[in-house]
């Protein structure tokens, strides 16, 4: 499967993100379901992790964590893909 590129527009700028459905198909599909339904409009970001801000870690991650609009509710959780 091809990488899915999304663009997130925020008050502080734009974030381009790559999603990898070949590595986490359920997670990507679930995330895109929230995107397609507009559930991140009104949400917030609360954490970013970049390779250069975890110098003591052997396995480095690169993620942005945030919440969907809390007034919209959430769908049932999906199993964690590692």
N, C-alpha and C positions, 0 to 999 in steps of 0.2 A: 504494500500500500504506500501511496505517496504521502509525504509530509504535508500536513494541513497548516497553512500560515494564517494567523488571525491578526487583526489590528485592534488594539484597545485604546480608545480615546479617553483621556482623563483631563481634569482641570490643570494638571501640572505637565501635560505633554502626552505623547503617543508612545505606546509600547507595542512592538511587533513580537509575536510569540509563535513558536513552531510547536505543533502537536504531532505526536508520533503514534498513529493508530495501529501500526504493526507491532508496537511494543506494549500498548495498553488500550486495546480496542474498546472495552467497556467504559473505561474512564474518559476517553476522548469522546465517545458517543454521548455519554451522560453530560459532560461539560458543554458540548455543542447543543444539546437539548435545552440547557439553561440559556445559552446564548441566543438560540433561535426564538425562544419564548420571551426574550427581553428581561430576564430575571436579574441580570447584573446591572441594569440601569438603576442607579440609586444605591448600589452596593459600595463597599469600601475595601481598600487594600490595607493590610496591617503588617505584612512581613515580606521581605525579599531576602533571598539567600543567593549569593554569587560565589564562584570558586575562590575569589580573592579575599572573602571575609570569613573563611573557615580554614585558616592555615594549619591547624592541628589535625584535621580530618584526612584519613587515607582515601576514603571515597567522598568525592565532592559532589554536591548537588547544585542545581541552578533552578530556583523556583520563585514564583510570586504567589503569595497566599492572600486571599480576600474572601469576602462574603457577598452573597447575592442580596438583593433588596429584601430586608427582613419583613416587610409588609406583604410580600408575595407568597411566603411560605416555601416549603421545600418538598421535593419528591422523596420517596423512600430511598434510603441509602443503598448503594451498590456495593458488592464485595470489593475489598481492597486488592488492587493488582500491584504486585511487586516486580 
